[in-house]
Amino acid sequence: MKKLLKIIGKGILAVFVILLLLFAFVYFKYNEPIPEGVSGAEADALATEMLEAVQHEKYKNTRYLSWTFPGGHHYVWDKDQHKVDVSWSNVKVNLHLKDTQSSTVTVAGTKVDSEKASTYIETALSYFNNDSFWLVAPHKVFDEGVQRSIVSLENNEKGLLVTYKSGGTTPGDSYLWILDENKRPKGYKMWVRIIPIGGLYASWENWQTTESGISLPNTHTIIFMDIPMKNVKAWN
């Protein structure tokens, strides 16, 4: 038994060392400080061009969005009513975004009382804030509490640095949008609280035109990890 425990212990240690070396490699290869940008009319103009490229006016008139995020998080979002059905595993939360205390929770088809429901509601809101950002982040650049700046990139190109000063689950996060020749996002670099490596690049690709006319991404890639957005739909 002791011999088996030693073998298991060595195996765990080896995995830990490998993960530590992998993190060190990624950190020193990709980590970079957040760039300084210049806020003002030019930044707002670039943000407006990006909104036009992703059909923001049609997005404002879109009532419903639905998608599945990795981890089995399923969403049906009624933008007009500020409600979203969030489900994962055997949990379903009818989340009221304007008044979360009015949200309701069922687990395995059974309604959960208000005291026990609060944890599920907080989890659903956290999931929604994160997972919806990966779907509609370009449309949030003029939200309240958002700072927009122009950053000079290579080849005389301009990037749009967006910092969320308030709101959401992790205020203070920053994203440097990299745009194509039509000002549609190709991806962004992230400086976010939950990731210790600053400047990691996440692609925004495989855009599809939905029923309501807006384009939404189906795939993101961070280094070697894919973040697929499945069953993406938008309609009125």
N, C-alpha and C positions, 0 to 999 in steps of 0.2 A: 504493500500500500504506500509506504514512504517513497519507494522508488517511482511509483506511478505519479505521486504528487510532485516529485522533483521534475519528472519529465513534463508534466502539465505546466509547472511553474516556469521551466525554461522556455516552453513554447509560448506562454503568455509574454515573457520578457522579450523574446525574439520579435513577436508581433509588435510590441510596444516600441522597440528600437526601430523597426522598419517604418512604423507610422511617424515616429519622431524625425527620422531622416527624411521621409517624404515631405513632411511639413516644412522642415528646414530648407529643402530644395525649392519647394514652391514659394516659400516666403522670400528667399533671397533672389529668386528669379523674377517674381512678379510684384512684390511689394513696392509701392511708390507713394510718396507724399501727395496729398491732395493739391492740385494746381491752383494758382491764384487766377481768378477771372476778373473781368471788368463788367460790372452791372450797368444797366442803362438802356437807352433806346435800341442800340444794336442787338443786345441780348434779347429784348422783347420781340424785336422784328424776326430774329432767327427762330424763336419759340413759336411765333405765329406761322412762319413758313412750315415748321414741322407739323403744327396742327392742321394746316391745309393739306399736307401730304397724307395725313391719316384720316381725312374726311371728318374733321371734328364736328362740323355742323350736323352731319348725319348721325354722328355719335350722340349729340345732344338730343336728337329726336328719336333715338333708339330706346325702346322701353325695356326690352328683356335681353339679358345675356345669360348664357349657360355654358359651363365647361367643367372639365375634370382635371384636377391638379394632382401631380405625383403624391403618393401617400393615400390615395383613395378619397380625396376631398372633392365632393360634388357640389355644384352651385347652380341655383336658378335665381337670378337677380332681377327684381322688379325695380328699375331705377326711379320710375315715377312715384311709386309708393314708398320708396326707401326701405324696402324689405328684401331679404334674401333667404332662401331655403338653403341651409348648409347641412350636409350629411356626410358622415364617415362611420365606418364600422356599422354598428347598430344604433347610432345616434343620429337624430334629426333635430335641428334647431331652426325654428321659424324666427329669424333674427330681424328685429326692428332697429334699423340703424340710427334713427332719430331718438328713439326711446328704448334702449336695450332692456330696461326693466319690464317692458311689455312683451318681450320675447317669450316663446314657449318651447319646451323641450320634451321630446319623447325618446325613450330608450327601449329598444326591442318592441316598439309599438305601444308602450305604456307611458302616459304622461308623468313627468317628474314634477314634484312640488317645488314651489318657488325657492325655498331655502337650498335645496340640492341642485336646482337648475342653474344657479349663478355661476358655478364653475364651468359648466358646459357652455353657457352663454359667453363667458370671457374667452374660452378656448375658440369658439366659433368666430368671434369677432377678430381674434388674433389671426386665425387661419384666413379669414376673408381679407383683412387688411394686407396681408402678405401675398396671398394667391391672386387677388384681383389686380394688384400692382403689376404682376408679371403679364397681365393681359391688357391693361388699359393705361399703363403709366404715362405714355405720351400725352394723354388727355388731361393730365393733372398738373401740367407745368404752370398754370395760372391759378392754382388753388390758393386759398388764403394761407399766409405764412410761408409761401415759397419764394426763394430768392433765385434769380436767374442771372447768369454771368456768361460772357464770351471767353473762351480759352483758345489760344493759338495752338494749332496742331502742326504736324509735319506737312510738307507740300503746300504751305500757305492756306491750309484749310482751317475752318473754325468749328470748334465743338461747343456744345451748350451745357454748361455746368448748372445743375439744378440742386438746390439744397432745401430740404424740408425743415424749416425752423420750428414748426409745431404741427400737431395733428398726427394721425396714424398711431402705430404701436411703438415705433422707434424714431421719434423726432431727432433731427440733427444729421440724418443720413444724407449723403450727397451722391449724385450720379452725373457722369460726364457723357452726354449723348454724342455718339458718332453718327453722322448722317451721310446718306448717299447723295448723288448728284441731284436727285429730286427732293432732297431734304427729308426723305423717309428714314427712320432709324435703322441702322445696321446693327447697333448694339450700344452698350454703355459700359463704362468703367465705374466700379462701385467703391464707395467708402462708407461702410455701414457697420453699425454697432455689433451685429451678431457674427461678423466675419473679421478675424484678426489680421487679415492680409488686405491692405489698402490698394485699390486700383485694379482689382480683378476684373477681367473683361467678360461680359455675358452677351452673346449674340442675340439678336432679334431677327428671326428668319422664318421661311415658309409661311409667308403672309397669305391669308385667304380672304376673299371678298364674301361677306356674309349676306343673308337675306335682306337686312336693312341697308346694305350698301357700304358699310364700313369694313375696313381691312383689319384683321386681327392676326397676331402671330400664332403659329402652331409649335414652334421649337425655339428653345434657348440652349446654348451650350456654354459651359464654364470649364475651361481647360479641356478635360477629357470626359466631363459629366454632362449628359443631356438632361434637359428639363422639358419633357413633352407636355404640351397643352392639348388634351384630347376632347373630342366632342364639342368643339368650339362652335357656338351659334349665337346669332344676334338678330332680333326681329322686333316688329312693332305690334 
